[in-house]
Amino acid sequence: MAQQDGLEAPPNLPEHRTTTKEKGHFCMAHCTCGWRGPARRARSQARTDAERHVTG
């Protein structure tokens, strides 16, 4: 399950901006609001997690 840190996006960045970061064999989605997705082996799944966070 995805984690929600409860942090708000900085005022100068009203949009959620997501990226993916790799750590070893895993990839995770991160957002400017502090949200982090679960570690995934498939980069495509991490990107899907990021898209769902932005649209959800």
C-alpha positions as CSV (number, residue, x, y, z in Angstrom):
1,M,0.0,0.0,0.0
2,A,1.2,3.5,-0.8
3,Q,2.4,5.8,2.0
4,Q,1.1,9.3,2.6
5,D,3.3,11.5,4.7
6,G,0.7,14.2,5.2
7,L,2.9,16.9,3.8
8,E,1.5,19.6,1.6
9,A,3.0,20.8,-1.7
10,P,5.0,24.0,-1.3
11,P,2.9,27.1,-2.1
12,N,5.0,27.9,-5.2
13,L,4.3,24.4,-6.6
14,P,0.5,24.0,-6.4
15,E,0.6,21.0,-8.7
16,H,1.6,17.5,-7.7
17,R,4.9,16.8,-9.5
18,T,5.9,13.2,-9.5
19,T,9.2,11.5,-10.3
20,T,10.5,8.0,-10.1
21,K,13.7,7.1,-8.2
22,E,15.7,3.8,-8.4
23,K,17.3,2.1,-5.5
24,G,19.0,-1.1,-6.3
25,H,16.6,-3.3,-8.2
26,F,13.6,-1.3,-7.1
27,C,11.9,1.8,-8.4
28,M,9.6,4.1,-6.4
29,A,7.3,7.1,-7.3
30,H,7.8,10.3,-5.3
31,C,5.7,13.5,-5.3
32,T,6.5,17.1,-4.3
33,C,3.7,16.8,-1.6
34,G,5.7,14.2,0.2
35,W,3.8,11.1,-1.0
36,R,5.9,8.0,-1.8
37,G,4.7,4.9,-3.6
38,P,5.7,1.4,-2.8
39,A,8.9,-0.1,-4.1
40,R,8.3,-1.8,-7.4
41,R,10.6,-4.1,-9.5
42,A,8.8,-2.8,-12.7
43,R,9.5,0.9,-13.6
44,S,6.2,0.9,-15.5
45,Q,4.3,0.0,-12.3
46,A,6.0,2.8,-10.4
47,R,5.0,5.3,-13.1
48,T,1.4,4.0,-12.9
49,D,1.5,4.6,-9.1
50,A,2.6,8.2,-9.8
51,E,-0.2,8.7,-12.3
52,R,-2.8,7.4,-10.0
53,H,-1.6,9.7,-7.2
54,V,-1.8,12.7,-9.4
55,T,-5.3,11.9,-10.8
56,G,-6.7,10.3,-7.6
